[in-house]
Amino acid sequence: MKPEIEAFDLGHIFQAMKMNQDGRLKAPLYVRFAMGFRHAMPVDRPSFEFHVETLRRIAPDAQWCDAGTRRHQIEVNECSITLGGHTAPGARTMSGPTATDWRPRRGTGAARGPTLRRP
C-alpha cells in the first residue's frame, strides 16, 4: 500500500521529503496537490507550476496528481495534464451534496436536532 501525501502548501511537500529521508515514507512519493480548498493553495497556474517544479527538484522520482474543488476541477485537471501529472477527481466532483454543502438552519430546536438546508 502506498500512502498519498495530500499537499495543501509547500510545507507538506518538504515534510514528506523529511519523512522519506528518515525512513517513515518510502520512495517514490505520491503527492496530491490540493487546490482551491479553504487553507490550501489557490487555483492559480503559476502557483501550481511552482509547487510541481519544487516537487520535481526535491523528489525527482515522485508521482503526483491534482485535487480541486468542484467549481475549479476542470481548470485544475487541465493544468495537471499539461504539466505531466495525473488527475484525480474523486468525491469532490460529485453532483450531489457533500458535508460542506450543508449547514444547520437557524432557530431549530435542540430536541429535534438541526434541520439541514442547502446554502
C-alpha positions as a Python dict, from the first residue, in 0.01 Angstrom:
ca = {
    (1, 'M'): (0, 0, 0),
    (2, 'K'): (131, 344, -94),
    (3, 'P'): (37, 646, 119),
    (4, 'E'): (-81, 956, -61),
    (5, 'I'): (56, 1286, 64),
    (6, 'E'): (-215, 1547, 31),
    (7, 'A'): (-26, 1876, -2),
    (8, 'F'): (-215, 2193, 79),
    (9, 'D'): (106, 2400, 69),
    (10, 'L'): (482, 2365, 19),
    (11, 'G'): (540, 2278, 384),
    (12, 'H'): (360, 1948, 334),
    (13, 'I'): (592, 1857, 45),
    (14, 'F'): (904, 1934, 248),
    (15, 'Q'): (767, 1741, 547),
    (16, 'A'): (701, 1440, 324),
    (17, 'M'): (1062, 1456, 199),
    (18, 'K'): (1186, 1472, 558),
    (19, 'M'): (976, 1163, 639),
    (20, 'N'): (1122, 993, 332),
    (21, 'Q'): (1478, 1074, 436),
    (22, 'D'): (1431, 936, 789),
    (23, 'G'): (1262, 619, 660),
    (24, 'R'): (899, 684, 755),
    (25, 'L'): (791, 711, 389),
    (26, 'K'): (938, 503, 109),
    (27, 'A'): (1021, 650, -230),
    (28, 'P'): (881, 721, -475),
    (29, 'L'): (642, 961, -304),
    (30, 'Y'): (288, 1008, -434),
    (31, 'V'): (166, 1364, -381),
    (32, 'R'): (-182, 1503, -435),
    (33, 'F'): (-185, 1882, -470),
    (34, 'A'): (-497, 2028, -307),
    (35, 'M'): (-606, 2349, -476),
    (36, 'G'): (-897, 2584, -418),
    (37, 'F'): (-989, 2446, -78),
    (38, 'R'): (-1003, 2659, 234),
    (39, 'H'): (-648, 2698, 372),
    (40, 'A'): (-493, 2540, 60),
    (41, 'M'): (-302, 2676, -236),
    (42, 'P'): (-512, 2889, -471),
    (43, 'V'): (-628, 2777, -813),
    (44, 'D'): (-355, 2968, -992),
    (45, 'R'): (-143, 2814, -1270),
    (46, 'P'): (186, 2991, -1177),
    (47, 'S'): (145, 2873, -815),
    (48, 'F'): (69, 2519, -931),
    (49, 'E'): (374, 2523, -1163),
    (50, 'F'): (592, 2638, -872),
    (51, 'H'): (467, 2356, -647),
    (52, 'V'): (523, 2096, -921),
    (53, 'E'): (869, 2237, -1001),
    (54, 'T'): (962, 2226, -631),
    (55, 'L'): (846, 1864, -600),
    (56, 'R'): (1046, 1768, -911),
    (57, 'R'): (1354, 1938, -765),
    (58, 'I'): (1344, 1775, -421),
    (59, 'A'): (1187, 1440, -519),
    (60, 'P'): (1253, 1379, -889),
    (61, 'D'): (1105, 1028, -883),
    (62, 'A'): (778, 1137, -716),
    (63, 'Q'): (446, 1096, -889),
    (64, 'W'): (170, 1346, -838),
    (65, 'C'): (-190, 1432, -914),
    (66, 'D'): (-428, 1718, -858),
    (67, 'A'): (-726, 1771, -632),
    (68, 'G'): (-950, 2070, -693),
    (69, 'T'): (-1284, 2190, -568),
    (70, 'R'): (-1585, 2120, -784),
    (71, 'R'): (-1601, 2462, -947),
    (72, 'H'): (-1229, 2454, -1031),
    (73, 'Q'): (-1189, 2083, -1110),
    (74, 'I'): (-1173, 2115, -1490),
    (75, 'E'): (-920, 2401, -1473),
    (76, 'V'): (-705, 2210, -1224),
    (77, 'N'): (-724, 1889, -1433),
    (78, 'E'): (-618, 2077, -1747),
    (79, 'C'): (-317, 2225, -1566),
    (80, 'S'): (-222, 1886, -1426),
    (81, 'I'): (-240, 1715, -1764),
    (82, 'T'): (-34, 1984, -1939),
    (83, 'L'): (230, 1968, -1664),
    (84, 'G'): (260, 1589, -1691),
    (85, 'G'): (68, 1484, -1381),
    (86, 'H'): (-228, 1262, -1311),
    (87, 'T'): (-582, 1376, -1245),
    (88, 'A'): (-793, 1262, -953),
    (89, 'P'): (-1146, 1400, -950),
    (90, 'G'): (-1263, 1179, -661),
    (91, 'A'): (-1560, 1265, -440),
    (92, 'R'): (-1501, 1638, -466),
    (93, 'T'): (-1672, 1646, -805),
    (94, 'M'): (-1993, 1463, -711),
    (95, 'S'): (-2303, 1637, -838),
    (96, 'G'): (-2487, 1574, -511),
    (97, 'P'): (-2436, 1748, -178),
    (98, 'T'): (-2125, 1698, 30),
    (99, 'A'): (-2069, 1752, 401),
    (100, 'T'): (-1953, 2110, 343),
    (101, 'D'): (-2261, 2197, 132),
    (102, 'W'): (-2498, 2171, 426),
    (103, 'R'): (-2537, 2382, 734),
    (104, 'P'): (-2792, 2392, 1016),
    (105, 'R'): (-3092, 2619, 972),
    (106, 'R'): (-3109, 2893, 1231),
    (107, 'G'): (-3361, 2871, 1510),
    (108, 'T'): (-3405, 2495, 1519),
    (109, 'G'): (-3497, 2327, 1843),
    (110, 'A'): (-3222, 2128, 2011),
    (111, 'A'): (-3463, 1844, 2096),
    (112, 'R'): (-3541, 1788, 1728),
    (113, 'G'): (-3183, 1836, 1612),
    (114, 'P'): (-3080, 2067, 1332),
    (115, 'T'): (-3278, 2086, 1010),
    (116, 'L'): (-3049, 2098, 714),
    (117, 'R'): (-3091, 2318, 411),
    (118, 'R'): (-2879, 2394, 110),
    (119, 'P'): (-2692, 2728, 125),
}
